[in-house]
Amino acid sequence: MYFPKLSSMAIVSFMTLLLVSCSTPKELEYRDFKNFSIEKIGFAGSVIKMDLVYYNPNNFGLQLKATELDIFVDNNYLGHTIQEELVSIPKREEFMIPIKIDVDMKNLLKNSFTSLISNEVTIKVTGNITVGKANIYKSFPVNYEGKQKFSFLGQ
C-alpha cells in the first residue's frame, strides 16, 4: 500500500486547524428576554413562555442541544425549565433560546409579594447547558445572577 508523503507544512496546517476547531468556546453572554407570555395559569402550577436573548462572543457558530435550568426571582424559586430543541448559534451575534418554565405557583405566591410590586428584580439562573459543534457536545454549568427591570403588574 502506498501513502503519499505529506509535507511538514501540510501537517502543521492540519494540526493548527484541529487545535483551533477544538478550542474551548467562550461563555455565552445573557442580554435580555423577549416575548414573555403566560401559556397556562393555575393554582398549583403555571407555564410561562419567553425567549432568552444571548450573545455569542466566539469566532465560530455553535449548536445548543439542551438546557436544564432552575430560575429564581429575588431568591424565591420560580420554576424549572428543560429545553431539548436544537438551536443554531451564529458567530458573534445575538440569538434567542425559546423556553417554557413550569412555575411553582404555591411557592411563588407565598414568597414573592414584593417581587410582584417591584420595578426591578434579581434573577438567578442555575443549571446546565449542552453546546457543541459538528455533533460533539459538552455540558457547561450555568450560574447567572443579575438585576432585571421587570414588573409582573405591568407598571
C-alpha positions as CSV (number, residue, x, y, z in Angstrom):
1,M,0.0,0.0,0.0
2,Y,1.4,3.4,-0.9
3,F,0.8,6.6,1.1
4,P,2.0,9.8,-0.4
5,K,4.3,11.8,1.8
6,L,2.8,14.9,3.3
7,S,4.8,18.0,3.6
8,S,5.6,19.3,7.0
9,M,3.6,22.5,6.2
10,A,0.5,20.4,5.4
11,I,0.8,18.6,8.7
12,V,1.4,21.8,10.7
13,S,-1.7,23.4,8.9
14,F,-3.8,20.4,9.7
15,M,-2.7,20.4,13.4
16,T,-3.4,24.1,13.7
17,L,-6.8,23.7,12.2
18,L,-7.6,20.8,14.6
19,L,-6.5,22.8,17.6
20,V,-8.5,25.9,16.6
21,S,-11.6,24.0,15.9
22,C,-11.4,22.1,19.2
23,S,-10.7,25.2,21.3
24,T,-13.0,25.8,24.3
25,P,-15.8,28.2,23.5
26,K,-16.1,31.5,25.4
27,E,-19.1,31.8,27.7
28,L,-22.3,33.0,26.1
29,E,-23.5,36.4,27.4
30,Y,-27.0,36.8,28.6
31,R,-28.6,40.1,27.3
32,D,-32.3,40.2,27.8
33,F,-35.6,38.3,27.5
34,K,-38.4,38.9,24.9
35,N,-41.8,37.6,24.0
36,F,-42.9,37.0,27.6
37,S,-46.3,35.2,27.7
38,I,-48.4,33.0,30.1
39,E,-49.3,29.8,28.3
40,K,-51.2,28.2,31.2
41,I,-52.3,29.5,34.6
42,G,-53.4,27.5,37.6
43,F,-53.3,27.5,41.4
44,A,-50.8,24.6,41.7
45,G,-48.7,25.4,38.6
46,S,-48.5,27.6,35.5
47,V,-46.4,27.7,32.4
48,I,-44.6,30.8,31.2
49,K,-43.0,31.1,27.7
50,M,-40.3,33.5,26.8
51,D,-37.2,33.9,24.6
52,L,-33.9,34.4,26.3
53,V,-31.6,36.7,24.3
54,Y,-27.9,35.8,24.4
55,Y,-24.7,36.9,22.5
56,N,-22.1,34.5,21.2
57,P,-18.7,36.2,21.5
58,N,-16.9,33.3,19.7
59,N,-15.5,33.5,16.2
60,F,-17.4,30.3,15.3
61,G,-21.0,29.2,15.4
62,L,-22.3,26.6,17.9
63,Q,-25.3,24.4,18.4
64,L,-27.3,24.5,21.6
65,K,-28.5,20.9,22.2
66,A,-30.2,21.2,25.6
67,T,-30.8,23.3,28.7
68,E,-31.9,22.3,32.2
69,L,-32.3,25.3,34.5
70,D,-33.8,26.4,37.8
71,I,-35.0,30.0,37.9
72,F,-35.3,32.2,41.0
73,V,-36.8,35.7,41.3
74,D,-35.5,37.7,44.4
75,N,-34.1,34.4,45.8
76,N,-37.6,32.7,45.5
77,Y,-37.9,29.6,43.4
78,L,-39.9,30.5,40.3
79,G,-39.7,27.2,38.4
80,H,-37.8,24.7,36.2
81,T,-37.2,24.6,32.5
82,I,-35.9,21.8,30.2
83,Q,-35.3,22.7,26.6
84,E,-34.2,19.9,24.2
85,E,-34.7,21.7,20.9
86,L,-31.6,22.1,18.8
87,V,-30.8,25.9,18.4
88,S,-28.2,27.2,15.9
89,I,-26.0,29.9,17.4
90,P,-24.4,32.2,14.9
91,K,-20.9,33.5,15.5
92,R,-20.5,37.0,17.1
93,E,-24.3,37.6,17.0
94,E,-27.3,37.7,19.3
95,F,-29.6,34.8,19.2
96,M,-32.7,33.6,21.1
97,I,-33.4,30.5,23.1
98,P,-37.2,29.7,23.4
99,I,-38.0,28.3,26.9
100,K,-41.1,27.2,28.8
101,I,-40.9,27.5,32.6
102,D,-43.0,25.2,34.8
103,V,-43.9,27.7,37.6
104,D,-44.4,26.6,41.2
105,M,-47.4,28.9,42.0
106,K,-47.7,27.9,45.6
107,N,-44.1,28.9,46.3
108,L,-44.3,32.0,44.1
109,L,-47.4,33.4,45.7
110,K,-46.3,32.5,49.2
111,N,-42.9,34.2,49.0
112,S,-42.9,36.8,46.2
113,F,-45.3,39.6,47.0
114,T,-42.6,42.3,47.0
115,S,-41.4,41.0,43.6
116,L,-44.9,41.4,42.2
117,I,-45.0,45.1,43.0
118,S,-41.3,45.9,42.3
119,N,-39.9,47.5,39.1
120,E,-36.7,45.6,39.3
121,V,-36.0,42.1,40.4
122,T,-32.9,39.9,40.9
123,I,-32.9,37.0,38.5
124,K,-30.8,33.9,39.3
125,V,-30.5,31.0,36.9
126,T,-28.6,27.8,37.8
127,G,-28.3,24.5,35.9
128,N,-26.6,23.1,32.8
129,I,-26.5,23.8,29.1
130,T,-25.1,21.5,26.4
131,V,-23.4,23.1,23.5
132,G,-21.2,21.9,20.7
133,K,-20.1,21.9,17.1
134,A,-20.0,19.2,14.5
135,N,-22.0,16.8,16.7
136,I,-19.5,17.0,19.5
137,Y,-21.3,18.4,22.6
138,K,-20.1,19.3,26.1
139,S,-22.2,20.3,29.1
140,F,-21.4,23.6,31.0
141,P,-22.7,24.8,34.3
142,V,-24.9,27.9,34.4
143,N,-24.7,30.2,37.3
144,Y,-26.1,33.6,36.4
145,E,-27.4,36.3,38.7
146,G,-28.3,39.9,37.8
147,K,-30.9,42.7,38.1
148,Q,-33.7,42.8,35.6
149,K,-36.1,45.7,35.1
150,F,-39.5,44.0,35.1
151,S,-42.9,44.3,36.7
152,F,-45.3,41.4,36.9
153,L,-48.1,44.0,37.2
154,G,-47.0,45.9,34.1
155,Q,-46.2,49.2,35.8
